[in-house]
Amino acid sequence: MSTFDPATLEALIAEATVDAYGEEEQLTGLFTMIEENLAVPFITTVLGVEVNVIGVDLTGDGRVVARCARGAVRQNIGVLDLPLPEPAPEGSHWIEAYRHWTR
């Protein structure tokens, strides 16, 4: 559940999509804000295992994913499924805006 009120999230979405025409460009705008503002790397726990989030990507099928690493193992996890640590990394409010936009 987001700690941000809907009006704040709507303002973030408007900022990210100001020049966007259509859903694909809106997605790209939101991804860009996440990529530019999310402070990486950071450590979080996925299924009881500590992983290092080393970046984000936009997949060919239109999903924003976190690039996670544990040693030599790498795996992408959808940012909407990624548990954020406490305190959340700087810029994580853009993930909440993206979550709000997907609804």
VEXDOLO-319643 format. One record per residue (C-alpha): x, y, z. Coordinates in nm, 3 decimals. Example, Ala and Ser with C-alpha at 12.3 -4.5 7.8 and 13.67 -1.06 7.14 Angstrom:
NODE      xx      yy      zz
NODE   1.230  -0.450   0.780
NODE   1.367  -0.106   0.714
END
This chain:
NODE      xx      yy      zz
NODE   0.000   0.000   0.000
NODE   0.133   0.339  -0.097
NODE   0.216   0.601   0.162
NODE   0.150   0.871  -0.098
NODE  -0.191   1.025  -0.148
NODE  -0.350   0.988  -0.493
NODE  -0.310   1.358  -0.574
NODE   0.066   1.338  -0.520
NODE   0.090   1.027  -0.736
NODE  -0.120   1.191  -1.010
NODE   0.115   1.493  -1.004
NODE   0.418   1.265  -1.045
NODE   0.249   1.083  -1.333
NODE   0.166   1.416  -1.499
NODE   0.531   1.523  -1.464
NODE   0.658   1.199  -1.620
NODE   0.407   1.194  -1.905
NODE   0.376   1.563  -1.991
NODE   0.490   1.515  -2.353
NODE   0.361   1.160  -2.396
NODE   0.120   1.060  -2.669
NODE  -0.037   0.727  -2.591
NODE   0.024   0.455  -2.338
NODE   0.361   0.341  -2.474
NODE   0.511   0.688  -2.444
NODE   0.360   0.727  -2.097
NODE   0.526   0.401  -1.992
NODE   0.857   0.522  -2.133
NODE   0.823   0.849  -1.940
NODE   0.756   0.670  -1.613
NODE   1.041   0.424  -1.673
NODE   1.276   0.713  -1.742
NODE   1.186   0.880  -1.412
NODE   1.242   0.553  -1.223
NODE   1.573   0.490  -1.402
NODE   1.701   0.844  -1.342
NODE   1.583   0.883  -0.982
NODE   1.592   0.544  -0.809
NODE   1.908   0.525  -0.598
NODE   2.081   0.201  -0.694
NODE   2.238  -0.020  -0.587
NODE   2.041  -0.116  -0.279
NODE   1.982  -0.438  -0.090
NODE   1.641  -0.596  -0.040
NODE   1.505  -0.939   0.043
NODE   1.325  -1.153  -0.214
NODE   1.173  -1.482  -0.094
NODE   1.392  -1.473   0.215
NODE   1.714  -1.416   0.021
NODE   1.912  -1.092   0.020
NODE   1.965  -0.952  -0.328
NODE   2.135  -0.643  -0.461
NODE   1.919  -0.431  -0.693
NODE   2.170  -0.301  -0.946
NODE   1.941  -0.120  -1.190
NODE   1.613  -0.116  -1.379
NODE   1.516  -0.205  -1.734
NODE   1.216  -0.176  -1.964
NODE   1.141  -0.512  -2.125
NODE   1.024  -0.566  -2.480
NODE   0.680  -0.665  -2.351
NODE   0.641  -0.334  -2.165
NODE   0.731  -0.425  -1.807
NODE   0.957  -0.227  -1.578
NODE   1.190  -0.471  -1.402
NODE   1.455  -0.446  -1.135
NODE   1.786  -0.612  -1.223
NODE   1.875  -0.815  -0.916
NODE   2.203  -0.988  -0.837
NODE   2.325  -1.234  -0.577
NODE   2.683  -1.332  -0.645
NODE   2.705  -1.445  -1.006
NODE   2.328  -1.506  -1.030
NODE   2.121  -1.239  -1.204
NODE   1.743  -1.219  -1.230
NODE   1.492  -0.955  -1.332
NODE   1.195  -0.899  -1.102
NODE   0.903  -0.673  -1.188
NODE   0.934  -0.353  -0.986
NODE   0.571  -0.388  -0.880
NODE   0.660  -0.725  -0.722
NODE   0.984  -0.604  -0.565
NODE   0.972  -0.571  -0.186
NODE   1.141  -0.243  -0.094
NODE   1.362  -0.224   0.214
NODE   1.293   0.003   0.510
NODE   1.378   0.278   0.466
NODE   1.298   0.271   0.096
NODE   1.572   0.395  -0.137
NODE   1.562   0.751  -0.262
NODE   1.346   0.782  -0.572
NODE   1.117   0.490  -0.484
NODE   0.821   0.729  -0.502
NODE   0.848   0.689  -0.880
NODE   0.777   0.316  -0.841
NODE   0.464   0.411  -0.645
NODE   0.361   0.650  -0.922
NODE   0.413   0.372  -1.178
NODE   0.205   0.136  -0.962
NODE  -0.075   0.396  -0.947
NODE  -0.057   0.447  -1.326
NODE  -0.094   0.073  -1.394
NODE  -0.428   0.055  -1.211
END
